[in-house]
Amino acid sequence: MNESLESQRLISLAAGVVPEFTPDQVVYAAAEAGFNAVGIWCDLQTWTNERTDKVRKALAETGITALDIEVVWFHPGEPIDTHDRFVDIAKSIGAKNILCVSSEKDIHETKKRFKHLCQLTNGSDISVVLEFLAITEINSLAKALEVVDGVAHPAGGILVDTLHLQRTGSCAHDLVEIQQERLKNAIEYKNQLFPYIQMCDASEALQDDSLEGVLEDALFLRELLGEGELPLKDVLQAVDGSLPISLEIRSRALMEKFPKLQDRANVVFQSTQQFLTSVK
């Protein structure tokens, strides 16, 4: 593990960078590359107690942190306890955050489901973060804030992804204003309103605004930090300098150029170190 990186902040290899591999394999590869944190992908339909044991063992052997576990996706009509097991798994592996998105058309239903999940974390240090992105009903920073403020649970937070921040019409200045408003009103959260951020680079503008184009952009066209046009330095300056970073670099180009798990993890880590050093 890279000691200088560890002393600064948690830097995590997001699960979406390496979707072809099992969570325990990703843990070992992230640690070998130098990351001090990792993201865990959890499909409740295939997740078993054996997988929990393997991930927990991998985390214990490497000493790195499970920054988040994803993804809880709220859908209309499903029982409210559909995703309860996420909290149990997060507690078992020591994950710091549970990542949620919502396709509930009624924002009050999103609030109800989000509050339920937050309440299940009582007695733990887990945060439940709501991510906003163009393809879901919570498709703006303002809507995510409305949910989190409406629920007002100390575990609730917002996940900012630099790509989605740009694509949904917000910017680093909005993050600064929100945080200043909370300080002014003395609003307290168990953890920060933004417990961590997801980072990638990309083109400044969306090339194809069709649904297919938006999905292609989010799932396959992200770039390594510093190789695109997003105002990443502004985002870093807008948040706490110790805030954990998850490298959400979903990229078809990376997958094709680096089909091996370790090679891909290595290049993401090395390029991230270079970028963070360059913006200090």
N, C-alpha and C positions, 0 to 999 in steps of 0.2 A: 504494500500500500504506500502511496506517496505521502510522506509525512507533512511536507509543506502544504499540500492541498488539504490534508485532514485538519491542520491547525487553523485554516482559514474558514472553511464552511463545508457543508456536505455537498458533494457533487455526485449526482446519480445517473447511472445508465438506465434510461427509461425502457420499459418492456417493449414498447412499440418499435424500437430500433432493431430488435432481434426477434421478431414474432414467430420464427420457425422453430425456436428452441424452447425447451422446458424451463420453468422458473429456476430450478436448482442449478441447471447448466448455466443459466445467465448469471446467477450469483457468483459462481466460481470464475467465470470469464470476466465479470466486472472487477472483481478483486484482483485478478491477475493483471488486468490492464492498468490498475492504479486507482480505480474509483473507491471512494469510501462509503458509497451508498448505491442502492439499486432499486429499480421498480419491479414489482411482482404482478404478472398478469394472472387473473383468476377467473376461470370459467366454472361457475358453480356446478354445471352439468357434468363436468369431467373431473373436478377437483375431489380428491380422496384424502382420507386420513394419512395414507402413505405419502401423498404429495406434501402434506403439511410437515410430516416428519423429515422428508428429504430437504425441504426448503429451510426448516429450522436448523437442521444439521449443517447445511451449507453456510448459513449465516453465522452459526457458532464457530465453525472451523475457519472462516475467513475473517471474522470480526467486523464485517461491514454492516451497515444499517439498511433495513428495508424502509426506504423513504416513503413509498406509497404502495397501495394495492388497488388494482383497477380491473374492470370498471363496473360500478353500479349504474345501471341504465334504467331509469324510471319509465315505465310504459303504462298507458291508460288501461284500466280494468284489471290490473294484476293485484293480488292480495298485498296488503301493506307489509306483511312479513316476508315477502319474496326474497329480499336481500339480507335478511337478518344474519345469515351464516357468514356473510362478509365480515361482520364485526367479530364473530368468534374466531375466524381465521386470522384476522388482523391482530387480535390479542395473542393468539398462539404463536405467531411468528415475530411479534414485536414491531409490526408496521406502525409508522408514525401517522400516516394519513390514509383515508379512504376516499377515492376519487369517484365523484358522481356526475352524471349528466341527466338531462330530463327531456323526454318526449311527451310529457303531459301537457295537453293544450290549455288546461286550466291551471293558472299559476298557483291557485290555492291548493290544488292537489299536489303540486311539487312541494309547496311549503309543508304540507301534512306529512309527506313521505320523508322529506329532508329532516324534519323535526323528529320523527320516529327513529330514524337512523342515529341522529345525534344523541338522543336520549339513551340508546343502547350502549353508548360509549361512557356513560356516567361511571365514575370511579377509575377511569383510565386516563392516559395522556394522549389518546388518539384524537386527531382532528378529522372532521368530515368536510371535504372541500367540494364546492359546486363549480364545475367548469362551464364556461359559456362558449358556444361555437355556432356558426351559421346554420348548421344542419339540424340543430335541436330547437326546442321551443324556448329554452333559455339561451337566446342568441345575441345577448349584449351584456356588457359589464353592468349596465343599469339594472337589467332584469335579475342578474345574479345577486346584486346588492339588495334588491327588493326582497328576494327570498331570504337571504341571510339576515337582513335586518328584521324582516317580519317574523322569522322563527326566533331570533334573539337567544340562541343557545350558545353557551360559552365554547362549545366544541366546533361550532360552525365557522367555515371560512370560504374564501373564493380562490379558485385556482386560475392564475393568469398564464396563458400560453402566448408567447410572443407572436406567433402566426395568427392566432384567433383574435388577439387584441387588435392587430393591424386590419384583418379582414372584416371585423365587425364595426370598424369606425371609431375605435377609441385609441388613446395614446398614453404615453408615459405621464403626461401632465395630469390626466384623469386619475391615475393612481396616487399621485402626490396630493391632489385635492381631497380625495376620499380619506387618506390617512390623516391629513391635517384636520379634517372635519371631526374625525373620531377623537383626536387629541383634544380639540377644543371642547367637545361635549363630554369628555371623560368616559367614553364608551369602552368597557373592558371586555376582553375576550380571554378565554383560557390560554390560547395561543394567539399569534398575530392574525389579523384579518386575512392576510396573505401568508399562510404558513410556509409556502415554498412557491417557486415559479418554474414553469416549463419553458425551455429555450430552444430555438432553432433559428436558422436564417432562411431567407426565401426572397423571391422577387418582391419589389415594392408593391406592385399591383397584381391582382388576380387576373390571369390570362384568359380564363373562360369562366363566366359567371353562371353557367348552367349547373344543375345539380351534379351532373357527372364531373364537370370541371372543378367544382368546389371539393368534391370527394377526392379527385385525383390530386389536387393541390395539397390537401391535408394529409393524405395517406402515403403519397409517393414522391412529392416534389420538394420536400424540405431539404435544406442545405446545411452543411457544417457552419458553425459560427464564424462570421467574418467573410464568408464566400458569397453572401447575397446582399440584399439592399435594405433589410429591416433595421430600424433605429435601435439596435440592441443596447448600445451604450447608454442611451437615454433611459431605457427600462431599468438597467442595472443601477443607474444613479437615482432612480425614483423609489427604490426599495432599500430596506436595511442591507448593509454590506455583508452581513453574516447570513442572509437568507439562503436556505438550501436551493440548489439548482438541479432540475431534472432535465437531462438532454433528450428532448423529444424529437429526434431527427429521423422521422420516418422517410425513407428514401429508397426508391427503386434503384437509383444509380449506385448507392452504397451496397445494396443487397447483391447487385450483379457484379460489382467490382471486388467486393469482399464477401464471398459466399460462406467463408468459414467464420464461425462465431467469434473466436478470439481475435482474428484479424480486424473484424469490424469494430469490436469493443476497443481495441488498441487505437485505431485511427480516430475514433470519436473522442477518446480520452486525450490523446496527444494534441489534436487540433483545438480542443477546448482549453487545455493548459496554455497553448500559444495565444489564443484569443484573449483569455482573461489577463494574461501578463501584459498584452499589448494595450489594454484599456485602463490599466492602473494609472 
